[in-house]
């Protein structure tokens, strides 16, 4: 069954490279969702966010810069992404640069946009002075009516631009029934792994479309990209992230901030899918990724991607899994799925397991049930008085004890494993904290 994405009114930002599209996107969101750098374009995929303005809800989509002159394979893939974004748009914000003026590339983009037959708002960016304001009349030549002067960097004219977007949203004109965003109720699924492990292919396979730019160039994805969809009546927000590199391989600021963004994504996710390149096996970089996920107490699935290639080399599945479980620390019975993103095998199994883990980690347990388990535990270092659940996602418990200082790390791990097994929380991180019993004077 093909996933169902939410039918919000789609507003797509387009323009040539370096005109400030991502800065505009970030300004509207009032946070740095897209990565912006002064020396050049960085967006390679369509990045989306749900925006509410003047009582209207719409999906805002940032796209890479259109550059028809570059003929590299990656540029062609990026152009394909932009074309797809324009095709699915309900309206477009065409961004130009007041400082450089109209370039030949702008005219070429105009021709393409006219063929799309969409509602178009012309936004002239970087209008930060009176001199630049006087040049606004030049942009009438593009044939999209009155240009709107904005400064994404300084936040000038953004409210007027959003008012125009809201005015263009006609009630009942969207592609499907109006819905409020249900992101809060969806399972937030972070897809991570080292560069070229197949993250974008996995996302494209799950969505059954080429939503993310896929190429054989490691590190193609630089932003965390959210996509809302439903499959088999289950709601997900799937997030494709930049590949995490070892510190010695971080060569530029964009890569550095991409990795920070990935780590933030892990913290906000409900479940993490860690993609492993099957023919390469688990590398030091994979161990580092797993450590990051574990330190943030997130349930995870090890998705062994490209398993079809490993099988051709005669790799045994049972032996492969045994090596992983013996060498990866603190797996807490994490699920392992052997799959192929390109051949779309076992992708549904990954989603089903992710949903199951998310449900487990949200569970609340009664204090009486918890204390019944506690009474059955033989614990030598100190007396255990009582236990209660403090919060979920992940489940965290507080145990009242006689002497917390006497509890060793191995004893704590043993108690965690007991409660994980008794509460059927396999694959879920469990946190137990100890507090000394206060005796009344």
C-alpha positions as CSV (number, residue, x, y, z in Angstrom):
1,X,0.0,0.0,0.0
2,X,1.5,3.3,-1.0
3,X,2.0,5.8,1.8
4,X,-0.5,8.7,2.1
5,X,1.1,12.1,2.6
6,X,-0.8,15.0,4.1
7,X,-2.6,17.2,1.6
8,X,-1.6,20.6,2.8
9,X,-1.6,23.6,0.4
10,X,2.0,23.6,-0.9
11,X,4.0,26.8,-1.3
12,X,7.4,26.2,-3.0
13,X,10.3,28.6,-2.9
14,X,12.3,28.6,-6.2
15,X,15.1,30.7,-7.7
16,X,18.7,30.5,-8.9
17,X,21.5,29.7,-6.5
18,X,22.5,32.1,-3.7
19,X,19.5,34.5,-4.0
20,X,18.6,33.8,-0.3
21,X,15.9,31.1,-0.6
22,X,17.0,29.2,2.5
23,X,17.5,32.4,4.4
24,X,13.8,33.3,3.6
25,X,12.7,29.8,4.6
26,X,14.5,30.1,7.9
27,X,13.1,33.6,8.5
28,X,9.6,32.4,8.0
29,X,10.2,29.5,10.3
30,X,12.1,31.8,12.7
31,X,14.6,29.0,13.2
32,X,17.6,27.6,11.3
33,X,16.0,24.6,9.7
34,X,17.9,24.9,6.4
35,X,21.6,25.4,6.5
36,X,22.8,28.7,5.2
37,X,26.3,29.7,4.4
38,X,27.5,33.0,3.0
39,X,29.8,31.7,0.3
40,X,27.3,29.7,-1.7
41,X,24.3,27.5,-2.1
42,X,24.0,24.5,0.3
43,X,20.4,23.1,-0.2
44,X,20.4,20.0,-2.2
45,X,17.0,18.6,-1.4
46,X,13.4,19.9,-0.9
47,X,13.1,20.8,2.7
48,X,9.6,21.2,4.1
49,X,7.9,22.7,7.2
50,X,4.3,23.3,8.2
51,X,3.5,27.0,8.6
52,X,0.4,28.7,10.1
53,X,-0.3,32.3,9.1
54,X,-3.5,34.4,9.3
55,X,-5.6,31.4,10.1
56,X,-4.2,29.4,7.1
57,X,-2.0,26.3,7.2
58,X,0.3,25.4,4.4
59,X,3.4,23.4,3.7
60,X,6.4,25.6,2.9
61,X,9.0,23.9,0.7
62,X,12.6,25.1,0.1
63,X,14.4,23.9,-3.0
64,X,18.0,23.9,-4.3
65,X,19.1,26.7,-6.6
66,X,18.2,26.2,-10.3
67,X,21.4,26.2,-12.4
68,X,20.8,25.0,-16.0
69,X,24.4,25.6,-17.0
70,X,25.9,22.9,-14.8
71,X,25.8,19.5,-16.4
72,X,27.2,17.2,-13.6
73,X,25.1,14.2,-12.6
74,X,24.4,15.7,-9.2
75,X,23.1,18.9,-10.8
76,X,20.7,16.9,-13.0
77,X,19.4,15.1,-10.0
78,X,18.9,18.4,-8.1
79,X,17.1,19.9,-11.2
80,X,14.8,16.8,-11.1
81,X,14.0,17.5,-7.5
82,X,13.1,21.1,-8.2
83,X,10.9,20.1,-11.2
84,X,9.1,17.6,-8.9
85,X,8.6,20.4,-6.3
86,X,7.2,22.8,-8.8
87,X,4.9,20.1,-10.3
88,X,3.3,19.4,-6.8
89,X,3.1,23.1,-5.8
90,X,-0.1,25.0,-5.4
91,X,1.7,28.3,-5.5
92,X,5.3,29.4,-6.0
93,X,7.5,32.1,-4.5
94,X,10.1,33.1,-7.1
95,X,13.0,34.7,-5.4
96,X,15.3,37.1,-7.2
97,X,18.3,39.2,-6.0
98,X,18.1,43.0,-5.8
99,X,21.9,43.4,-5.6
100,X,22.8,41.4,-8.7
101,X,19.7,42.4,-10.6
102,X,18.1,40.3,-13.3
103,X,20.4,37.7,-14.8
104,X,20.0,35.5,-17.8
105,X,19.3,32.6,-15.5
106,X,16.3,34.4,-14.0
107,X,14.7,34.7,-17.5
108,X,15.3,31.0,-18.1
109,X,13.6,30.2,-14.8
110,X,10.7,32.5,-15.7
111,X,10.1,30.5,-18.9
112,X,10.0,27.3,-17.0
113,X,7.6,28.7,-14.3
114,X,5.2,30.0,-16.9
115,X,4.9,26.5,-18.4
116,X,4.0,25.2,-14.9
117,X,0.9,27.4,-14.9
118,X,0.9,28.1,-11.1
119,X,0.1,31.1,-8.9
120,X,3.4,32.9,-8.6
121,X,4.6,35.6,-6.2
122,X,7.8,37.5,-7.3
123,X,9.9,38.2,-4.2
124,X,13.0,40.4,-4.7
125,X,15.3,39.7,-1.8
126,X,18.2,41.7,-0.2
127,X,16.4,45.0,-0.5
128,X,18.2,46.7,2.4
129,X,18.6,50.3,1.2
130,X,16.7,53.1,-0.7
131,X,19.1,52.7,-3.7
132,X,18.0,49.0,-4.1
133,X,14.4,50.0,-3.6
134,X,14.6,52.3,-6.6
135,X,15.7,49.3,-8.8
136,X,12.5,47.4,-8.0
137,X,10.8,48.7,-11.2
138,X,13.3,46.6,-13.3
139,X,11.7,43.4,-12.1
140,X,8.4,44.2,-13.8
141,X,10.2,42.9,-16.9
142,X,9.9,39.4,-15.7
143,X,6.1,39.5,-16.3
144,X,4.9,38.4,-12.9
145,X,3.2,41.6,-11.9
146,X,4.2,43.8,-8.9
147,X,7.4,42.5,-7.3
148,X,7.5,42.3,-3.5
149,X,10.6,43.8,-1.9
150,X,11.9,41.7,1.1
151,X,15.1,41.3,3.1
152,X,15.2,37.8,4.4
153,X,18.3,38.6,6.4
154,X,16.7,41.5,8.3
155,X,13.1,40.3,8.2
156,X,11.8,43.2,6.1
157,X,8.6,42.6,4.1
158,X,8.2,39.0,5.3
159,X,4.8,39.6,6.9
160,X,3.5,41.2,3.7
161,X,4.8,38.2,1.7
162,X,3.0,35.8,4.0
163,X,-0.2,37.8,3.8
164,X,0.0,37.5,0.0
165,X,0.5,33.7,0.3
166,X,-2.5,33.4,2.7
167,X,-4.6,35.5,0.4
168,X,-3.8,33.1,-2.5
169,X,-5.0,30.1,-0.4
170,X,-8.7,29.8,-1.4
171,X,-10.8,27.6,0.9
172,X,-11.5,24.3,-0.6
173,X,-8.8,24.7,-3.3
174,X,-6.3,22.3,-1.8
175,X,-5.9,18.8,-3.2
176,X,-7.6,17.0,-0.4
177,X,-9.7,17.6,2.7
178,X,-8.3,20.2,5.1
179,X,-6.4,18.7,7.9
180,X,-4.6,20.1,10.9
181,X,-1.0,18.9,11.2
182,X,-0.8,15.7,13.2
183,X,3.0,15.8,13.6
184,X,2.6,15.5,17.4
185,X,0.7,12.2,17.0
186,X,3.0,10.7,14.4
187,X,6.1,8.5,15.1
188,X,9.1,10.7,14.5
189,X,11.6,8.4,12.7
190,X,15.2,9.6,12.2
191,X,17.1,7.8,9.5
192,X,20.8,8.0,10.1
193,X,24.1,6.4,9.1
194,X,27.5,7.1,7.7
195,X,27.6,8.8,4.2
196,X,26.5,6.6,1.4
197,X,24.9,3.9,3.6
198,X,21.7,4.4,1.6
199,X,19.7,6.7,3.8
200,X,18.1,8.6,1.0
201,X,17.4,5.5,-1.0
202,X,15.6,4.1,2.1
203,X,13.4,7.2,2.4
204,X,12.6,7.2,-1.3
205,X,11.8,3.5,-1.1
206,X,9.4,4.0,1.9
207,X,7.7,6.9,0.2
208,X,7.7,5.2,-3.2
209,X,8.9,8.3,-4.9
210,X,12.2,10.1,-5.6
211,X,11.6,12.6,-2.8
212,X,15.3,12.8,-1.8
213,X,18.2,13.4,-4.1
214,X,20.1,10.1,-4.5
215,X,23.6,9.8,-6.0
216,X,26.7,7.8,-5.5
217,X,28.5,10.9,-4.1
218,X,28.9,10.5,-0.3
219,X,27.4,13.3,1.7
220,X,24.7,14.4,-0.8
221,X,22.2,15.1,1.9
222,X,23.2,18.0,4.1
223,X,19.9,19.0,5.8
224,X,17.5,17.1,7.9
225,X,14.4,16.7,5.8
226,X,11.0,16.0,7.3
227,X,8.3,14.2,5.4
228,X,4.8,13.4,6.8
229,X,3.0,10.3,5.6
230,X,0.7,7.5,6.6
231,X,1.1,3.8,5.9
232,X,-1.4,1.1,6.9
233,X,-3.2,3.6,9.1
234,X,0.0,4.5,11.0
235,X,1.3,8.0,11.0
236,X,5.0,8.8,10.6
237,X,7.3,11.8,10.2
238,X,10.4,10.4,8.5
239,X,13.5,12.4,8.7
240,X,16.5,11.9,6.3
241,X,19.7,13.3,7.8
242,X,23.2,14.1,6.8
243,X,25.7,11.3,7.2
244,X,27.7,11.4,10.4
245,X,31.4,11.4,9.7
246,X,34.3,10.9,12.1
247,X,35.8,14.1,13.5
248,X,38.9,13.7,11.3
249,X,36.7,13.8,8.1
250,X,34.9,17.1,9.0
251,X,36.4,19.5,6.4
252,X,34.0,22.4,6.3
253,X,31.5,24.4,8.3
254,X,28.4,23.1,6.4
255,X,29.4,19.5,7.2
256,X,30.0,20.4,10.9
257,X,26.6,22.0,11.2
258,X,25.0,19.1,9.3
259,X,26.3,16.7,11.9
260,X,25.0,18.9,14.8
261,X,21.6,19.0,13.0
262,X,21.7,15.2,12.8
263,X,22.4,14.9,16.5
264,X,19.6,17.3,17.3
265,X,17.3,15.2,15.1
266,X,18.2,12.1,17.1
267,X,17.3,13.8,20.3
268,X,13.8,14.8,18.9
269,X,13.1,11.4,17.3
270,X,10.9,8.7,18.8
271,X,12.8,5.9,17.1
272,X,16.1,5.9,15.1
273,X,16.8,3.7,12.1
274,X,20.6,3.2,11.8
275,X,21.5,2.1,8.3
276,X,24.5,-0.2,8.1
277,X,26.3,-0.9,4.8
278,X,26.1,-4.7,4.8
279,X,29.2,-5.4,2.5
280,X,31.4,-3.1,4.7
281,X,30.1,-4.4,8.0
282,X,30.0,-2.3,11.2
283,X,32.7,0.3,11.1
284,X,34.1,2.7,13.7
285,X,31.8,5.4,12.3
286,X,28.8,3.1,12.8
287,X,29.9,2.4,16.4
288,X,30.1,6.2,17.0
289,X,26.6,6.7,15.6
290,X,25.2,3.9,17.8
291,X,26.9,5.5,20.8
292,X,25.3,8.9,20.0
293,X,21.8,7.2,19.8
294,X,22.4,5.3,23.0
295,X,23.6,8.4,24.9
296,X,20.3,10.1,24.0
297,X,18.4,7.0,25.2
298,X,16.6,6.5,21.9
299,X,15.3,3.1,20.8
300,X,16.8,2.1,17.5
301,X,16.7,-0.5,14.7
302,X,19.8,-1.7,13.0
303,X,18.8,-1.8,9.3
304,X,21.5,-3.9,7.5
305,X,21.2,-2.3,4.0
306,X,22.4,-3.7,0.7
307,X,22.0,-7.2,2.1
308,X,21.4,-8.5,-1.4
309,X,25.0,-7.6,-2.2
310,X,26.4,-9.2,1.0
311,X,24.5,-12.4,0.2
312,X,26.1,-12.6,-3.3
313,X,29.4,-12.6,-1.5
314,X,28.3,-15.6,0.6
315,X,27.8,-13.8,3.9
316,X,25.8,-15.8,6.4
317,X,22.9,-13.9,8.1
318,X,23.0,-15.8,11.4
319,X,26.8,-15.3,11.7
320,X,26.5,-11.7,10.7
321,X,23.9,-11.0,13.4
322,X,25.9,-12.9,16.0
323,X,29.0,-10.8,15.4
324,X,26.9,-7.6,15.7
325,X,25.4,-8.6,19.0
326,X,28.7,-9.7,20.4
327,X,30.5,-6.5,19.4
328,X,28.0,-3.7,19.8
329,X,27.7,-2.5,23.4
330,X,24.4,-2.2,25.3
331,X,22.2,-3.4,22.4
332,X,19.3,-4.0,24.9
333,X,17.9,-6.5,22.4
334,X,17.6,-3.9,19.6
335,X,16.0,-5.2,16.5
336,X,18.1,-6.1,13.4
337,X,16.5,-6.1,10.0
338,X,18.3,-7.3,6.8
339,X,17.0,-5.2,3.9
340,X,17.7,-3.6,0.6
341,X,16.6,0.0,0.0
342,X,17.1,-0.1,-3.8
343,X,15.2,-3.4,-4.2
344,X,12.6,-2.3,-1.5
345,X,12.8,-5.5,0.4
346,X,11.8,-5.5,4.1
347,X,11.2,-1.8,4.3
348,X,7.7,-2.4,5.7
349,X,9.2,-4.5,8.4
350,X,11.4,-1.6,9.5
351,X,8.3,0.7,9.7
352,X,6.3,-1.9,11.6
353,X,9.1,-2.3,14.1
354,X,9.6,1.4,14.5
355,X,5.9,1.9,15.3
356,X,6.0,-0.9,17.8
357,X,9.0,0.5,19.5
358,X,7.5,4.0,19.7
359,X,4.3,2.5,21.3
360,X,6.5,0.7,23.8
361,X,8.5,3.7,24.8
362,X,5.3,5.7,25.5
363,X,3.8,3.2,27.9
364,X,2.9,4.1,31.5
365,X,2.9,1.5,34.2
366,X,1.0,1.4,37.5
367,X,2.9,1.8,40.7
368,X,1.4,-1.4,42.1
369,X,2.6,-3.5,39.2
370,X,6.1,-2.0,39.4
371,X,6.4,-2.7,43.1
372,X,5.2,-6.2,42.6
373,X,8.2,-6.7,40.2
374,X,10.5,-5.0,42.7
375,X,9.5,-7.3,45.5
376,X,10.5,-10.3,43.4
377,X,14.0,-8.9,42.9
378,X,16.9,-10.2,45.0
379,X,19.2,-7.3,45.4
380,X,22.2,-7.7,47.7
381,X,24.0,-4.2,47.8
382,X,21.1,-2.4,49.5
383,X,17.5,-2.6,50.5
384,X,15.0,-1.6,47.8
385,X,11.9,0.1,49.3
386,X,9.7,1.2,46.4
387,X,9.6,2.2,42.7
388,X,7.5,4.6,40.6
389,X,7.5,5.7,37.0
390,X,8.7,9.3,36.6
391,X,8.1,9.7,32.8
392,X,8.0,7.9,29.5
393,X,9.7,8.3,26.1
394,X,12.0,6.7,27.3
395,X,10.5,5.0,30.4
396,X,12.3,6.4,33.5
397,X,11.8,5.0,37.0
398,X,12.8,6.1,40.5
399,X,13.7,3.5,43.1
400,X,13.8,4.4,46.8
401,X,16.7,2.6,48.4
402,X,18.5,2.5,51.7
403,X,22.0,3.3,50.3
404,X,22.4,4.5,46.7
405,X,26.2,4.8,47.0
406,X,26.5,1.0,47.4
407,X,24.9,0.3,44.1
408,X,27.5,-0.6,41.4
409,X,27.0,-0.1,37.7
410,X,26.7,-3.8,37.1
411,X,24.0,-4.1,39.7
412,X,22.1,-1.2,38.1
413,X,22.4,-2.8,34.7
414,X,21.1,-6.0,36.1
415,X,18.0,-4.3,37.6
416,X,17.4,-2.4,34.3
417,X,17.4,-5.7,32.4
418,X,15.0,-7.3,34.9
419,X,12.5,-4.5,34.5
420,X,12.9,-4.4,30.7
421,X,12.1,-8.1,30.5
422,X,9.2,-8.1,33.0
423,X,7.6,-5.0,31.3
424,X,8.2,-6.3,27.8
425,X,10.3,-3.4,26.8
426,X,12.7,-5.3,24.6
427,X,14.6,-2.9,22.3
428,X,13.7,0.1,24.5
429,X,16.2,2.0,26.7
430,X,15.1,2.0,30.3
431,X,16.4,4.5,32.8
432,X,16.4,3.7,36.6
433,X,17.5,6.3,39.1
434,X,18.0,5.8,42.8
435,X,17.0,8.0,45.7
436,X,17.9,7.5,49.3
437,X,14.9,6.9,51.7
438,X,14.4,9.7,54.1
439,X,13.5,8.5,57.5
440,X,11.4,10.7,59.8
441,X,13.1,12.1,62.8
